[in-house]
């Protein structure tokens, strides 16, 4: 069982996920979220509708969700749910940052050799008319930047490497 406290546009919802069933404020919802990669790209299935969603951490308990059309939703998730998200993210090597999808690099506000903090924006990527801030998976020193503003990248492309 996972209980999420979600805030969307100043409205709070209690989301319970257990046994493959999802309830929102006590009402059953036919929805499922499938992780497409370890960089935050998710597939949200609601009935017959399927939407790609990009989830990025903003601070210790707040996440930004970017959906088709550029709609931005800020979500607060309980510590229990955050631990589940972090467990999946731990499988990815924290010494690299990969492109979660095909897109255009809009900005790279860091330099090789720079010390960065967990959650700091490393690359701004634009895809499907929405910009995503790709953030540092950990504190560390940037070893190499493999992209520059204006460059197109494919899903899974190596964007930034950290020193070990």
N, C-alpha and C positions, 0 to 999 in steps of 0.2 A: 504494500500500500504506500502511495506517495501523495502527500497533501501539499498543494501549491496555493499560495496566496498571490493572486495576480491583480495588478492594478493597470487598467487601460483607461486613459483619458479621465483620470480622477475617480473612476468607479472600481470598486474592489470586488473580486470574484473568488470564491473558494472552489478550487479544482481538485478533485480526488480521482486518482488513477489506481485501480486495483483490479486484479484478475482480468486484464484486458478491457475493462469497462471504464468509461470516463463519465464523471458527473460534474456539472457546474452548478453551484448553489443548490445541490440536492437533486437536480434534474439530469437524467441520463442523456448523453450526447453521443452521436455516432461519429467519433473523431479518433484519429490516430496520427501520431507523429513518428516519422521514420528518419533516422539520421542518414544523410547521403555521404557525408565525410566527417572527418574529425576537426574541421575548421569552422563549424557552425552552420553549414548548409543542411537544412531539414526539409522534409516533404510533409506537408500537412494535408491529411485526407479527412474531409468532412462530408459524409455521404458519398455522392458520386463526384464531388468537386475536389480537385487536387491543386495545391498551391505550393510553390517553392518559397521557403522562408529562410532568412539568414539571421542567426542568433549570435550576438556578440556581447561579451561581458563588459559592463561599464565600471563597476566597482564590486565590492565583496558580495553584494546581494541584489544587484540591479543589472538587468540585461536589456539590450536594445534589440528589437525584432524588426527587420526590414522585410516588407512583403511587396509583391508585384504592384507596380504603380507608385512605389516610393513611400507608401504609408508607413509611418514610424510609430511604434508602440513601445512604451517603456514598461517593463515587467519586473515585479519583485517576486522572487521565488524563495521559499523557505530554505533554511540551511540543509534540511534533509534532501531536498531536491537538488540543491547546489552540489552536494557531495556526490550524487549520482552523475551529474553532468561532468564534474571534475574527474571522476573515475574513468569515464570514457575518454576524456581529453588527455589523461595521463598516458594512454597508449601511444599517442603521437609523440614523436621525438620533440622535446621542447628546445632543441638546438636549431630548429628551422621554422620558417613561416611559409606555408604553401598557399597558392591561390585557391579559394574555395569554389571558384567558377571562372569561366572564360570572361574576360573583361578588359577594360582600358585602365591603365595606371594613371590616375589623375594627379597624385602628389606622393612624394616620398620625403616626409619632414624629418628624416634622420640622416646621419652620415656614418660611414664605416669608422669603427673605433669608438663610437659614442656609447656611453653607458646609458641603458634604458631601464625603466621600471615596468613591472608586470602591469599590463593594461594600457600602457602608453601606445598611442597610434604610431604605427610603423609605415603603413602604406594605405593610401586611399584608392580604392578600386571602384570603377563604375561599370555596372552591368544592368541591362534592362532598364536604363534610365534612372537607376538609383545608385547612390554612392554608399560604399561600405567602408568603415574605418576598421582596418585589420590591425589588431593590437598585439602587443608583446605577450607571449605565453608565459614569460617569467622575467625576473630581473636578470640583467646580464649585459655583456659588452657585444656590440654588433661587430661581427667579423667581416662579413661581405654583404653587399647589397647587389642583387642580380638584376634589378629592373630600374627604369627611370621614368619620369613623367612622360606621357604620350605613347608609351609602349603598350602594345596589346599582349596579353598573356592567356595561356590556355589553363583550364582547370588542372590543378595539381602542380603547376609550375612553381619552382623554387624561387621565392621572392627575397627572403632575408635569411642569413645564417648567423648564428651566435657562436662565440668562442665557447669551447667545452669547459 
